[in-house]
Amino acid sequence: MARRLLVVALSVFLAVPIAFVSTAVAAPAYLFAKVDHDGTLLDGSGVLFVTHIASGRFEVTFTSDVSGCAYVATTIDISSQALLVFTGGGRFSPAGVSVETRTQAGGLADAPFDLVVVCGGTNTSFAVIGAQKALIVRSTPGVTLTNRGGGRYLISFPKSIATCSFLATVGHPRNGTVSAPVGVYTGSGPDERTVYVETKNAGGGLTAGVPFHLAVVCPGPASVRTAVVDATGLLVRGSDGTSATRSGVGSFAVTTDLDVTGCAWLGTRGSVDTTVPFHATTVEVDPDSGGHTVGFEVRQLQFFGGNPEDQAFHAAILC
């Protein structure tokens, strides 16, 4: 599946109209892009092209309107400091997703990333939460939000999600940007239909008013693998044919019965149960991932030293 496509320059993008599927046509359950630090599209599903706008600023343009979907992403480890990723709606068309990669101080910096667009389907649900009054901007049907204040939220879905992975990315609900070095963390809510979410600042303190995109990815389809892994490397729940191990402090591997080389890899720091994800850490993908294994690296926030740390996380692999 490894397809290396040329980056389309911004000037070309602006000069050539984009044809994308009308909103009247249902988009696939998910679309994805694997993007290198310079904007090269390494692999993907339903991607038209990628534009590298400037340092740390990208736009991924798909072949269909994705303005009604959620955008979740994970960076690939290339630096001694874990980099952050933020998403938003397309600046140039409804078929686009804007992505920014930043240092933990908030500065723009080029980094490779995997991006998944979740529009809802038999194994996926989503909610996009805005900063203003923490309202649901869009979601799959039947989602409700309880704002517990201080950057704490309960997001409930109409059916059980107890077997699923909860992936989240700080992101603007429309085509704006989020530049503050903040993070989003997940865990199980008080019942099997609910996700608990916390948003925190660069020092790990709870912070209200942070917009984010939440995707719930459940086991089932042949091209999807999920894993929720505790701090010891134990797979607490996940897809059949999936296992997890801890190879060292902060280093974990999720192994599946699929060759996941050309797939999208996502990871989010999150509790395996209703425990509050107190230790705010970063989650990045090991660049040596491939074959049947995806490596995940968990590190302290830079404020605390940025060292590897054993903490639980949620992961999903979509092919």
Residue, then its C-alpha position, 0 to 999 in steps of 0.5 A: m500500500a505504500r504510495r508516495l505521492l507528490v505534494v501539490a503546491l499551494s499555488v496549484f491548489l488555489a489555481v485548480p478548482i476541486a471537485f468533491v462529492s456533494t454532501a448529499v452523498a454519504a461519505p465513507a465511515y472513515l478516511f485517513a492520511k499518513v503524512d510526512h514532515d514535509g507534507t508528502l502523502l505516504d499513504g491514505s484512503g480517499v485523499l486527493f492531495v496534501t498541501h504543506i502551507a508553512s512550517g507546522r501547517f498542513e491541509v489534507t484535502f479529501t475526495s468528499d465533503v468532510s465538514g460534518c465529521a471529526y478529525v483525530a490525529t497522532t504525531i510520529d516520534i522524530s524528536s527528543q520532545a514529543l510534538l503536539v497535533f491540532t486539527g480543524g476544518g479546511r481553510f480552502s474547501p469543505a473537503g479539507v482538514s487543516v492540521e498543525t504540528r507544534t512544540q509543547a511551547g506552542g511553536l509551529a514545527d514540522a512533524p509527520f502525523d497520521l490523520v483519521v476523519v470519522c464521519g460515523g458508521t457501524n463501528t465509529s461514533f464521534a462528537v466535536i465539542g466547541a470552546q464557547k460554552a462547551l457545546i456539541v457542534r456536531s456529532t453522530p445522532g443521539v450524543t449528549l454532553t454534560n459539562r462538569g466544569g473545569g475542563r471535565y466532560l461526560i459525553s454519552f452515546p445512544k448505545s454501549i461503547a464499553t468495548c471501544s477505544f476513545l481517541a481525541t484531538v484538540g481541534h477547532p470545530r470549524n476552520g479556525t486554529v488552536s495554538a495554545p499548548v493544551g491536551v485532551y485525555t479520555g477514560s470511561g464514564p459512569d456507565e457503558r455508554t459514556v466517555y469521560v474527557e479532560t482537557k489540560n494545559a501544558g503543566g497538566g492542570l485542568t483547563a476549560g474552554v478547549p475545543f476537541h474532536l472525539a472519535v469512538v472506534c469499536p472492534g468489528p470490521a476486518s480493516v480495523r483494530t483497537a487496543v486499550v492498554d494499561a500502564t503495565g502493557l496489558l491489553v485491557r480490551g481490544s479487537d480479536g487478534t490483537s495483543a499488547t506488550r511493554s518493552g521498556v519505560g513508556s514503550f509499548a507495542v500493539t501487535t495484530d493479525l493484520d499487516v498494518t504498514g499502510c494503515a493509520w495509527l492513532g493513540t490517545r492518553g486515556s484511562v482503561d476504566t473510570t480512573v481519572p487520567f491524572h498523569a497528563t502525558t503525550v502519546e506518539v507513534d514509533p517511526d519504526s512501526g510496520g508489519h504487524t506491530v505499531g509501537f507507541e511511546v508515552r512521555q511526560l509533558q515537557f514541563f515535567g521533563g519529557n521523559p518516558e513514563d508508563q501510562a495507559f492509552h487508547a489506540a486504533i489502527l484503521c486500514 
